[in-house]
Amino acid sequence: MAHKVIIYTQVTCGPCQEEKMWLTSNNIAFEDRDIRQNEAFFQEAIQLGASMTPVTYIEKENGEQIVIHGFDKEELKKSVGSQLIQRFLRLISQMKVHLQLIFV
């Protein structure tokens, strides 16, 4: 099971767009909640302590909850790092299978 990742954003927020691109480029699934389009999302972001966007809520597989304020690549890497490592290892395994098929 993957981490649950929710990012609270605004269309006019540059760091929000950067974070979404970073998550996408690292194949990390996330739910984008635009706080300007939905009052409930705005209130959720406030409850998470938001004073700016993006605000990222991560619920790990073990139930641990993490909130990251702003686009902080290092904190994101730490928080979803195991997910990135698992994907990397799966990719390596797939490459091994393909190489075995080629050289058999």
Biopython code that builds the backbone (N, CA, C, O; Angstrom):
import numpy as np
from Bio.PDB.StructureBuilder import StructureBuilder

atoms = [
    (1, "MET", "N", (0.847, -1.189, 0.000)),
    (1, "MET", "CA", (0.000, 0.000, 0.000)),
    (1, "MET", "C", (0.886, 1.244, 0.000)),
    (1, "MET", "O", (1.861, 1.311, 0.749)),
    (2, "ALA", "N", (0.555, 2.223, -0.832)),
    (2, "ALA", "CA", (1.332, 3.451, -0.934)),
    (2, "ALA", "C", (0.875, 4.459, 0.108)),
    (2, "ALA", "O", (-0.195, 4.334, 0.703)),
    (3, "HIS", "N", (1.717, 5.458, 0.307)),
    (3, "HIS", "CA", (1.340, 6.551, 1.191)),
    (3, "HIS", "C", (0.166, 7.308, 0.568)),
    (3, "HIS", "O", (0.003, 7.335, -0.652)),
    (4, "LYS", "N", (-0.640, 7.915, 1.423)),
    (4, "LYS", "CA", (-1.696, 8.806, 0.956)),
    (4, "LYS", "C", (-1.096, 10.215, 0.970)),
    (4, "LYS", "O", (-0.613, 10.675, 2.005)),
    (5, "VAL", "N", (-1.128, 10.890, -0.164)),
    (5, "VAL", "CA", (-0.550, 12.226, -0.268)),
    (5, "VAL", "C", (-1.622, 13.176, -0.782)),
    (5, "VAL", "O", (-2.210, 12.959, -1.841)),
    (6, "ILE", "N", (-1.866, 14.235, -0.009)),
    (6, "ILE", "CA", (-2.806, 15.287, -0.409)),
    (6, "ILE", "C", (-2.042, 16.604, -0.388)),
    (6, "ILE", "O", (-1.369, 16.928, 0.591)),
    (7, "ILE", "N", (-2.153, 17.361, -1.482)),
    (7, "ILE", "CA", (-1.504, 18.667, -1.531)),
    (7, "ILE", "C", (-2.579, 19.748, -1.693)),
    (7, "ILE", "O", (-3.400, 19.700, -2.609)),
    (8, "TYR", "N", (-2.549, 20.713, -0.787)),
    (8, "TYR", "CA", (-3.480, 21.841, -0.812)),
    (8, "TYR", "C", (-2.795, 22.970, -1.576)),
    (8, "TYR", "O", (-1.707, 23.414, -1.208)),
    (9, "THR", "N", (-3.446, 23.428, -2.644)),
    (9, "THR", "CA", (-2.805, 24.351, -3.572)),
    (9, "THR", "C", (-3.714, 25.508, -3.953)),
    (9, "THR", "O", (-4.874, 25.592, -3.548)),
    (10, "GLN", "N", (-3.123, 26.407, -4.762)),
    (10, "GLN", "CA", (-3.849, 27.477, -5.444)),
    (10, "GLN", "C", (-3.256, 27.570, -6.848)),
    (10, "GLN", "O", (-2.067, 27.318, -7.042)),
    (11, "VAL", "N", (-4.074, 27.929, -7.811)),
    (11, "VAL", "CA", (-3.605, 28.019, -9.194)),
    (11, "VAL", "C", (-2.467, 29.033, -9.332)),
    (11, "VAL", "O", (-1.537, 28.815, -10.109)),
    (12, "THR", "N", (-2.532, 30.120, -8.596)),
    (12, "THR", "CA", (-1.540, 31.194, -8.729)),
    (12, "THR", "C", (-0.275, 30.969, -7.903)),
    (12, "THR", "O", (0.578, 31.855, -7.836)),
    (13, "CYS", "N", (-0.141, 29.820, -7.282)),
    (13, "CYS", "CA", (0.986, 29.525, -6.392)),
    (13, "CYS", "C", (2.089, 28.798, -7.160)),
    (13, "CYS", "O", (1.936, 27.629, -7.515)),
    (14, "GLY", "N", (3.198, 29.490, -7.414)),
    (14, "GLY", "CA", (4.332, 28.892, -8.115)),
    (14, "GLY", "C", (4.897, 27.663, -7.422)),
    (14, "GLY", "O", (5.077, 26.632, -8.070)),
    (15, "PRO", "N", (5.187, 27.739, -6.110)),
    (15, "PRO", "CA", (5.700, 26.561, -5.411)),
    (15, "PRO", "C", (4.736, 25.366, -5.458)),
    (15, "PRO", "O", (5.174, 24.215, -5.446)),
    (16, "CYS", "N", (3.433, 25.637, -5.512)),
    (16, "CYS", "CA", (2.453, 24.550, -5.620)),
    (16, "CYS", "C", (2.650, 23.809, -6.940)),
    (16, "CYS", "O", (2.658, 22.579, -6.978)),
    (17, "GLN", "N", (2.808, 24.573, -8.020)),
    (17, "GLN", "CA", (2.991, 23.957, -9.334)),
    (17, "GLN", "C", (4.308, 23.177, -9.378)),
    (17, "GLN", "O", (4.376, 22.092, -9.954)),
    (18, "GLU", "N", (5.353, 23.740, -8.765)),
    (18, "GLU", "CA", (6.652, 23.050, -8.717)),
    (18, "GLU", "C", (6.549, 21.729, -7.958)),
    (18, "GLU", "O", (7.088, 20.713, -8.396)),
    (19, "GLU", "N", (5.855, 21.748, -6.820)),
    (19, "GLU", "CA", (5.723, 20.525, -6.031)),
    (19, "GLU", "C", (4.929, 19.469, -6.789)),
    (19, "GLU", "O", (5.292, 18.292, -6.772)),
    (20, "LYS", "N", (3.853, 19.875, -7.449)),
    (20, "LYS", "CA", (3.064, 18.903, -8.216)),
    (20, "LYS", "C", (3.912, 18.301, -9.339)),
    (20, "LYS", "O", (3.820, 17.103, -9.608)),
    (21, "MET", "N", (4.732, 19.116, -9.993)),
    (21, "MET", "CA", (5.616, 18.593, -11.045)),
    (21, "MET", "C", (6.637, 17.630, -10.450)),
    (21, "MET", "O", (6.934, 16.596, -11.049)),
    (22, "TRP", "N", (7.182, 17.959, -9.269)),
    (22, "TRP", "CA", (8.169, 17.101, -8.616)),
    (22, "TRP", "C", (7.537, 15.759, -8.244)),
    (22, "TRP", "O", (8.116, 14.704, -8.504)),
    (23, "LEU", "N", (6.356, 15.799, -7.640)),
    (23, "LEU", "CA", (5.668, 14.566, -7.266)),
    (23, "LEU", "C", (5.374, 13.718, -8.507)),
    (23, "LEU", "O", (5.590, 12.506, -8.501)),
    (24, "THR", "N", (4.888, 14.355, -9.557)),
    (24, "THR", "CA", (4.573, 13.647, -10.791)),
    (24, "THR", "C", (5.830, 13.030, -11.399)),
    (24, "THR", "O", (5.811, 11.872, -11.817)),
    (25, "SER", "N", (6.920, 13.795, -11.453)),
    (25, "SER", "CA", (8.158, 13.284, -12.058)),
    (25, "SER", "C", (8.762, 12.140, -11.249)),
    (25, "SER", "O", (9.541, 11.348, -11.779)),
    (26, "ASN", "N", (8.406, 12.051, -9.970)),
    (26, "ASN", "CA", (8.880, 10.959, -9.123)),
    (26, "ASN", "C", (7.831, 9.853, -8.977)),
    (26, "ASN", "O", (7.945, 8.980, -8.117)),
    (27, "ASN", "N", (6.813, 9.909, -9.835)),
    (27, "ASN", "CA", (5.756, 8.889, -9.858)),
    (27, "ASN", "C", (5.083, 8.696, -8.510)),
    (27, "ASN", "O", (4.772, 7.573, -8.114)),
    (28, "ILE", "N", (4.863, 9.798, -7.813)),
    (28, "ILE", "CA", (4.176, 9.741, -6.526)),
    (28, "ILE", "C", (2.739, 10.225, -6.738)),
    (28, "ILE", "O", (2.503, 11.376, -7.105)),
    (29, "ALA", "N", (1.804, 9.334, -6.503)),
    (29, "ALA", "CA", (0.389, 9.679, -6.667)),
    (29, "ALA", "C", (-0.020, 10.652, -5.566)),
    (29, "ALA", "O", (0.390, 10.516, -4.414)),
    (30, "PHE", "N", (-0.825, 11.622, -5.937)),
    (30, "PHE", "CA", (-1.299, 12.604, -4.966)),
    (30, "PHE", "C", (-2.663, 13.120, -5.371)),
    (30, "PHE", "O", (-3.066, 13.038, -6.532)),
    (31, "GLU", "N", (-3.364, 13.656, -4.382)),
    (31, "GLU", "CA", (-4.644, 14.316, -4.630)),
    (31, "GLU", "C", (-4.409, 15.814, -4.507)),
    (31, "GLU", "O", (-3.883, 16.282, -3.498)),
    (32, "ASP", "N", (-4.792, 16.555, -5.519)),
    (32, "ASP", "CA", (-4.633, 18.008, -5.549)),
    (32, "ASP", "C", (-5.939, 18.656, -5.086)),
    (32, "ASP", "O", (-6.989, 18.456, -5.698)),
    (33, "ARG", "N", (-5.867, 19.432, -4.003)),
    (33, "ARG", "CA", (-7.056, 20.110, -3.477)),
    (33, "ARG", "C", (-6.844, 21.624, -3.569)),
    (33, "ARG", "O", (-6.087, 22.207, -2.792)),
    (34, "ASP", "N", (-7.517, 22.237, -4.520)),
    (34, "ASP", "CA", (-7.419, 23.675, -4.744)),
    (34, "ASP", "C", (-8.281, 24.408, -3.712)),
    (34, "ASP", "O", (-9.507, 24.306, -3.728)),
    (35, "ILE", "N", (-7.625, 25.142, -2.824)),
    (35, "ILE", "CA", (-8.341, 25.800, -1.730)),
    (35, "ILE", "C", (-9.199, 26.969, -2.197)),
    (35, "ILE", "O", (-10.076, 27.420, -1.460)),
    (36, "ARG", "N", (-8.962, 27.468, -3.410)),
    (36, "ARG", "CA", (-9.770, 28.574, -3.941)),
    (36, "ARG", "C", (-11.058, 28.079, -4.600)),
    (36, "ARG", "O", (-12.005, 28.842, -4.789)),
    (37, "GLN", "N", (-11.078, 26.802, -4.943)),
    (37, "GLN", "CA", (-12.246, 26.237, -5.620)),
    (37, "GLN", "C", (-13.210, 25.539, -4.667)),
    (37, "GLN", "O", (-14.346, 25.235, -5.032)),
    (38, "ASN", "N", (-12.744, 25.284, -3.434)),
    (38, "ASN", "CA", (-13.568, 24.507, -2.516)),
    (38, "ASN", "C", (-13.331, 24.999, -1.090)),
    (38, "ASN", "O", (-12.231, 24.865, -0.554)),
    (39, "GLU", "N", (-14.350, 25.557, -0.492)),
    (39, "GLU", "CA", (-14.248, 26.108, 0.866)),
    (39, "GLU", "C", (-13.865, 25.037, 1.888)),
    (39, "GLU", "O", (-13.131, 25.320, 2.836)),
    (40, "ALA", "N", (-14.353, 23.821, 1.704)),
    (40, "ALA", "CA", (-14.014, 22.733, 2.637)),
    (40, "ALA", "C", (-12.510, 22.448, 2.596)),
    (40, "ALA", "O", (-11.902, 22.198, 3.637)),
    (41, "PHE", "N", (-11.905, 22.483, 1.402)),
    (41, "PHE", "CA", (-10.463, 22.274, 1.282)),
    (41, "PHE", "C", (-9.700, 23.405, 1.970)),
    (41, "PHE", "O", (-8.679, 23.176, 2.619)),
    (42, "PHE", "N", (-10.212, 24.632, 1.816)),
    (42, "PHE", "CA", (-9.596, 25.785, 2.489)),
    (42, "PHE", "C", (-9.605, 25.572, 4.000)),
    (42, "PHE", "O", (-8.596, 25.805, 4.666)),
    (43, "GLN", "N", (-10.731, 25.134, 4.540)),
    (43, "GLN", "CA", (-10.847, 24.916, 5.985)),
    (43, "GLN", "C", (-9.939, 23.770, 6.446)),
    (43, "GLN", "O", (-9.351, 23.844, 7.525)),
    (44, "GLU", "N", (-9.823, 22.716, 5.637)),
    (44, "GLU", "CA", (-8.910, 21.614, 5.971)),
    (44, "GLU", "C", (-7.477, 22.122, 6.056)),
    (44, "GLU", "O", (-6.741, 21.768, 6.977)),
    (45, "ALA", "N", (-7.083, 22.951, 5.093)),
    (45, "ALA", "CA", (-5.720, 23.495, 5.084)),
    (45, "ALA", "C", (-5.473, 24.355, 6.323)),
    (45, "ALA", "O", (-4.399, 24.291, 6.922)),
    (46, "ILE", "N", (-6.455, 25.148, 6.703)),
    (46, "ILE", "CA", (-6.345, 25.980, 7.913)),
    (46, "ILE", "C", (-6.176, 25.082, 9.141)),
    (46, "ILE", "O", (-5.351, 25.366, 10.009)),
    (47, "GLN", "N", (-6.950, 24.005, 9.213)),
    (47, "GLN", "CA", (-6.852, 23.081, 10.353)),
    (47, "GLN", "C", (-5.477, 22.418, 10.419)),
    (47, "GLN", "O", (-5.031, 22.010, 11.492)),
    (48, "LEU", "N", (-4.811, 22.312, 9.274)),
    (48, "LEU", "CA", (-3.464, 21.742, 9.247)),
    (48, "LEU", "C", (-2.396, 22.779, 9.585)),
    (48, "LEU", "O", (-1.203, 22.478, 9.583)),
    (49, "GLY", "N", (-2.840, 24.010, 9.877)),
    (49, "GLY", "CA", (-1.908, 25.061, 10.269)),
    (49, "GLY", "C", (-1.389, 25.896, 9.125)),
    (49, "GLY", "O", (-0.362, 26.563, 9.257)),
    (50, "ALA", "N", (-2.083, 25.869, 8.005)),
    (50, "ALA", "CA", (-1.616, 26.577, 6.818)),
    (50, "ALA", "C", (-1.634, 28.086, 7.001)),
    (50, "ALA", "O", (-2.607, 28.667, 7.481)),
    (51, "SER", "N", (-0.526, 28.702, 6.602)),
    (51, "SER", "CA", (-0.487, 30.159, 6.473)),
    (51, "SER", "C", (-0.069, 30.507, 5.045)),
    (51, "SER", "O", (-0.013, 31.677, 4.669)),
    (52, "MET", "N", (0.223, 29.469, 4.257)),
    (52, "MET", "CA", (0.595, 29.627, 2.854)),
    (52, "MET", "C", (0.372, 28.283, 2.163)),
    (52, "MET", "O", (0.106, 27.271, 2.812)),
    (53, "THR", "N", (0.484, 28.292, 0.859)),
    (53, "THR", "CA", (0.421, 27.039, 0.108)),
    (53, "THR", "C", (1.763, 26.839, -0.582)),
    (53, "THR", "O", (2.475, 27.817, -0.812)),
    (54, "PRO", "N", (2.127, 25.623, -0.915)),
    (54, "PRO", "CA", (1.361, 24.401, -0.699)),
    (54, "PRO", "C", (1.457, 23.898, 0.734)),
    (54, "PRO", "O", (2.407, 24.194, 1.458)),
    (55, "VAL", "N", (0.460, 23.139, 1.114)),
    (55, "VAL", "CA", (0.489, 22.366, 2.355)),
    (55, "VAL", "C", (0.290, 20.919, 1.929)),
    (55, "VAL", "O", (-0.662, 20.598, 1.218)),
    (56, "THR", "N", (1.183, 20.060, 2.362)),
    (56, "THR", "CA", (1.121, 18.661, 1.960)),
    (56, "THR", "C", (0.854, 17.795, 3.184)),
    (56, "THR", "O", (1.552, 17.868, 4.195)),
    (57, "TYR", "N", (-0.173, 16.981, 3.055)),
    (57, "TYR", "CA", (-0.548, 16.042, 4.116)),
    (57, "TYR", "C", (-0.178, 14.646, 3.615)),
    (57, "TYR", "O", (-0.582, 14.233, 2.529)),
    (58, "ILE", "N", (0.592, 13.938, 4.421)),
    (58, "ILE", "CA", (1.007, 12.578, 4.065)),
    (58, "ILE", "C", (0.592, 11.641, 5.191)),
    (58, "ILE", "O", (0.897, 11.874, 6.361)),
    (59, "GLU", "N", (-0.099, 10.591, 4.819)),
    (59, "GLU", "CA", (-0.419, 9.540, 5.784)),
    (59, "GLU", "C", (0.354, 8.304, 5.340)),
    (59, "GLU", "O", (0.108, 7.742, 4.274)),
    (60, "LYS", "N", (1.297, 7.898, 6.191)),
    (60, "LYS", "CA", (2.136, 6.747, 5.862)),
    (60, "LYS", "C", (1.374, 5.449, 6.062)),
    (60, "LYS", "O", (0.304, 5.420, 6.669)),
    (61, "GLU", "N", (1.949, 4.383, 5.541)),
    (61, "GLU", "CA", (1.332, 3.063, 5.628)),
    (61, "GLU", "C", (1.097, 2.637, 7.075)),
    (61, "GLU", "O", (0.151, 1.904, 7.366)),
    (62, "ASN", "N", (1.963, 3.098, 7.984)),
    (62, "ASN", "CA", (1.838, 2.732, 9.403)),
    (62, "ASN", "C", (0.880, 3.651, 10.164)),
    (62, "ASN", "O", (0.733, 3.526, 11.380)),
    (63, "GLY", "N", (0.223, 4.581, 9.443)),
    (63, "GLY", "CA", (-0.732, 5.497, 10.067)),
    (63, "GLY", "C", (-0.132, 6.825, 10.506)),
    (63, "GLY", "O", (-0.862, 7.746, 10.873)),
    (64, "GLU", "N", (1.199, 6.928, 10.469)),
    (64, "GLU", "CA", (1.852, 8.190, 10.831)),
    (64, "GLU", "C", (1.393, 9.298, 9.887)),
    (64, "GLU", "O", (1.290, 9.098, 8.677)),
    (65, "GLN", "N", (1.118, 10.474, 10.465)),
    (65, "GLN", "CA", (0.656, 11.610, 9.673)),
    (65, "GLN", "C", (1.717, 12.704, 9.692)),
    (65, "GLN", "O", (2.256, 13.046, 10.745)),
    (66, "ILE", "N", (2.007, 13.246, 8.519)),
    (66, "ILE", "CA", (3.018, 14.286, 8.372)),
    (66, "ILE", "C", (2.398, 15.456, 7.624)),
    (66, "ILE", "O", (1.675, 15.262, 6.646)),
    (67, "VAL", "N", (2.677, 16.661, 8.080)),
    (67, "VAL", "CA", (2.226, 17.864, 7.384)),
    (67, "VAL", "C", (3.468, 18.675, 7.038)),
    (67, "VAL", "O", (4.300, 18.959, 7.900)),
    (68, "ILE", "N", (3.582, 19.042, 5.766)),
    (68, "ILE", "CA", (4.718, 19.837, 5.294)),
    (68, "ILE", "C", (4.180, 21.160, 4.773)),
    (68, "ILE", "O", (3.301, 21.188, 3.911)),
    (69, "HIS", "N", (4.712, 22.253, 5.300)),
    (69, "HIS", "CA", (4.301, 23.592, 4.871)),
    (69, "HIS", "C", (5.323, 24.117, 3.879)),
    (69, "HIS", "O", (6.520, 24.145, 4.164)),
    (70, "GLY", "N", (4.844, 24.533, 2.708)),
    (70, "GLY", "CA", (5.741, 24.993, 1.652)),
    (70, "GLY", "C", (6.275, 23.804, 0.871)),
    (70, "GLY", "O", (6.076, 22.650, 1.251)),
    (71, "PHE", "N", (6.961, 24.109, -0.233)),
    (71, "PHE", "CA", (7.553, 23.052, -1.060)),
    (71, "PHE", "C", (8.947, 22.771, -0.535)),
    (71, "PHE", "O", (9.891, 23.508, -0.821)),
    (72, "ASP", "N", (9.073, 21.692, 0.241)),
    (72, "ASP", "CA", (10.326, 21.306, 0.879)),
    (72, "ASP", "C", (10.736, 19.940, 0.344)),
    (72, "ASP", "O", (10.313, 18.909, 0.867)),
    (73, "LYS", "N", (11.571, 19.937, -0.713)),
    (73, "LYS", "CA", (11.970, 18.688, -1.372)),
    (73, "LYS", "C", (12.599, 17.699, -0.409)),
    (73, "LYS", "O", (12.297, 16.507, -0.453)),
    (74, "GLU", "N", (13.470, 18.186, 0.459)),
    (74, "GLU", "CA", (14.166, 17.284, 1.380)),
    (74, "GLU", "C", (13.189, 16.603, 2.334)),
    (74, "GLU", "O", (13.305, 15.406, 2.597)),
    (75, "GLU", "N", (12.239, 17.357, 2.843)),
    (75, "GLU", "CA", (11.240, 16.768, 3.753)),
    (75, "GLU", "C", (10.339, 15.789, 2.999)),
    (75, "GLU", "O", (9.966, 14.744, 3.533)),
    (76, "LEU", "N", (9.993, 16.130, 1.762)),
    (76, "LEU", "CA", (9.189, 15.218, 0.952)),
    (76, "LEU", "C", (9.945, 13.924, 0.687)),
    (76, "LEU", "O", (9.372, 12.837, 0.775)),
    (77, "LYS", "N", (11.236, 14.037, 0.361)),
    (77, "LYS", "CA", (12.041, 12.841, 0.111)),
    (77, "LYS", "C", (12.061, 11.940, 1.341)),
    (77, "LYS", "O", (11.932, 10.721, 1.230)),
    (78, "LYS", "N", (12.226, 12.558, 2.528)),
    (78, "LYS", "CA", (12.228, 11.770, 3.760)),
    (78, "LYS", "C", (10.864, 11.122, 4.003)),
    (78, "LYS", "O", (10.776, 9.972, 4.433)),
    (79, "SER", "N", (9.817, 11.871, 3.726)),
    (79, "SER", "CA", (8.469, 11.403, 4.050)),
    (79, "SER", "C", (7.951, 10.340, 3.097)),
    (79, "SER", "O", (7.222, 9.440, 3.515)),
    (80, "VAL", "N", (8.315, 10.427, 1.829)),
    (80, "VAL", "CA", (7.844, 9.439, 0.851)),
    (80, "VAL", "C", (9.003, 8.633, 0.278)),
    (80, "VAL", "O", (8.848, 7.939, -0.726)),
    (81, "GLY", "N", (10.156, 8.726, 0.915)),
    (81, "GLY", "CA", (11.366, 8.059, 0.427)),
    (81, "GLY", "C", (11.226, 6.573, 0.258)),
    (81, "GLY", "O", (11.700, 6.020, -0.735)),
    (82, "SER", "N", (10.582, 5.901, 1.209)),
    (82, "SER", "CA", (10.447, 4.446, 1.098)),
    (82, "SER", "C", (9.636, 4.084, -0.137)),
    (82, "SER", "O", (9.886, 3.056, -0.766)),
    (83, "GLN", "N", (8.680, 4.913, -0.482)),
    (83, "GLN", "CA", (7.878, 4.678, -1.676)),
    (83, "GLN", "C", (8.756, 4.800, -2.923)),
    (83, "GLN", "O", (8.623, 4.006, -3.854)),
    (84, "LEU", "N", (9.651, 5.787, -2.945)),
    (84, "LEU", "CA", (10.556, 5.955, -4.081)),
    (84, "LEU", "C", (11.514, 4.779, -4.186)),
    (84, "LEU", "O", (11.782, 4.295, -5.285)),
    (85, "ILE", "N", (12.031, 4.313, -3.055)),
    (85, "ILE", "CA", (12.961, 3.187, -3.052)),
    (85, "ILE", "C", (12.261, 1.927, -3.547)),
    (85, "ILE", "O", (12.840, 1.172, -4.329)),
    (86, "GLN", "N", (11.038, 1.687, -3.110)),
    (86, "GLN", "CA", (10.298, 0.513, -3.554)),
    (86, "GLN", "C", (10.099, 0.538, -5.065)),
    (86, "GLN", "O", (10.249, -0.490, -5.726)),
    (87, "ARG", "N", (9.765, 1.694, -5.613)),
    (87, "ARG", "CA", (9.588, 1.804, -7.063)),
    (87, "ARG", "C", (10.899, 1.549, -7.785)),
    (87, "ARG", "O", (10.924, 0.878, -8.817)),
    (88, "PHE", "N", (11.987, 2.082, -7.247)),
    (88, "PHE", "CA", (13.300, 1.880, -7.842)),
    (88, "PHE", "C", (13.660, 0.393, -7.858)),
    (88, "PHE", "O", (14.144, -0.120, -8.867)),
    (89, "LEU", "N", (13.424, -0.294, -6.746)),
    (89, "LEU", "CA", (13.731, -1.722, -6.666)),
    (89, "LEU", "C", (12.872, -2.538, -7.631)),
    (89, "LEU", "O", (13.359, -3.493, -8.237)),
    (90, "ARG", "N", (11.596, -2.168, -7.777)),
    (90, "ARG", "CA", (10.739, -2.852, -8.752)),
    (90, "ARG", "C", (11.263, -2.654, -10.168)),
    (90, "ARG", "O", (11.253, -3.583, -10.976)),
    (91, "LEU", "N", (11.722, -1.438, -10.464)),
    (91, "LEU", "CA", (12.281, -1.140, -11.782)),
    (91, "LEU", "C", (13.517, -1.989, -12.041)),
    (91, "LEU", "O", (13.682, -2.529, -13.135)),
    (92, "ILE", "N", (14.385, -2.108, -11.043)),
    (92, "ILE", "CA", (15.593, -2.937, -11.172)),
    (92, "ILE", "C", (15.198, -4.391, -11.442)),
    (92, "ILE", "O", (15.789, -5.040, -12.305)),
    (93, "SER", "N", (14.212, -4.903, -10.718)),
    (93, "SER", "CA", (13.751, -6.279, -10.909)),
    (93, "SER", "C", (13.226, -6.486, -12.329)),
    (93, "SER", "O", (13.512, -7.499, -12.968)),
    (94, "GLN", "N", (12.462, -5.522, -12.805)),
    (94, "GLN", "CA", (11.937, -5.618, -14.165)),
    (94, "GLN", "C", (13.074, -5.614, -15.188)),
    (94, "GLN", "O", (13.025, -6.340, -16.181)),
    (95, "MET", "N", (14.090, -4.799, -14.941)),
    (95, "MET", "CA", (15.234, -4.745, -15.850)),
    (95, "MET", "C", (15.965, -6.083, -15.875)),
    (95, "MET", "O", (16.405, -6.531, -16.934)),
    (96, "LYS", "N", (16.094, -6.720, -14.713)),
    (96, "LYS", "CA", (16.758, -8.025, -14.642)),
    (96, "LYS", "C", (16.005, -9.058, -15.478)),
    (96, "LYS", "O", (16.612, -9.840, -16.211)),
    (97, "VAL", "N", (14.677, -9.051, -15.360)),
    (97, "VAL", "CA", (13.863, -9.990, -16.122)),
    (97, "VAL", "C", (14.057, -9.750, -17.614)),
    (97, "VAL", "O", (14.221, -10.704, -18.374)),
    (98, "HIS", "N", (14.040, -8.496, -18.042)),
    (98, "HIS", "CA", (14.225, -8.181, -19.459)),
    (98, "HIS", "C", (15.607, -8.606, -19.940)),
    (98, "HIS", "O", (15.746, -9.133, -21.044)),
    (99, "LEU", "N", (16.613, -8.381, -19.129)),
    (99, "LEU", "CA", (17.976, -8.779, -19.506)),
    (99, "LEU", "C", (18.092, -10.296, -19.614)),
    (99, "LEU", "O", (18.765, -10.811, -20.507)),
    (100, "GLN", "N", (17.438, -11.002, -18.708)),
    (100, "GLN", "CA", (17.473, -12.474, -18.760)),
    (100, "GLN", "C", (16.819, -12.972, -20.042)),
    (100, "GLN", "O", (17.312, -13.910, -20.669)),
    (101, "LEU", "N", (15.715, -12.351, -20.431)),
    (101, "LEU", "CA", (15.035, -12.745, -21.659)),
    (101, "LEU", "C", (15.904, -12.473, -22.887)),
    (101, "LEU", "O", (15.881, -13.243, -23.848)),
    (102, "ILE", "N", (16.654, -11.400, -22.858)),
    (102, "ILE", "CA", (17.491, -11.029, -23.985)),
    (102, "ILE", "C", (18.647, -12.010, -24.137)),
    (102, "ILE", "O", (19.005, -12.388, -25.253)),
    (103, "PHE", "N", (19.224, -12.417, -23.022)),
    (103, "PHE", "CA", (20.443, -13.255, -23.070)),
    (103, "PHE", "C", (20.167, -14.744, -22.956)),
    (103, "PHE", "O", (21.106, -15.530, -22.829)),
    (104, "VAL", "N", (18.916, -15.151, -22.997)),
    (104, "VAL", "CA", (18.591, -16.586, -22.915)),
    (104, "VAL", "C", (18.566, -17.176, -24.295)),
    (104, "VAL", "O", (18.313, -18.371, -24.451)),
]
sb = StructureBuilder()
sb.init_structure("model")
sb.init_model(0)
sb.init_chain("A")
sb.init_seg("    ")
for serial, (resi, resn, name, xyz) in enumerate(atoms, 1):
    if name == "N":
        sb.init_residue(resn, " ", resi, " ")
    sb.init_atom(name, np.array(xyz, "f"), 0.0, 1.0, " ", f" {name:<3s}", serial, name[0])
structure = sb.get_structure()
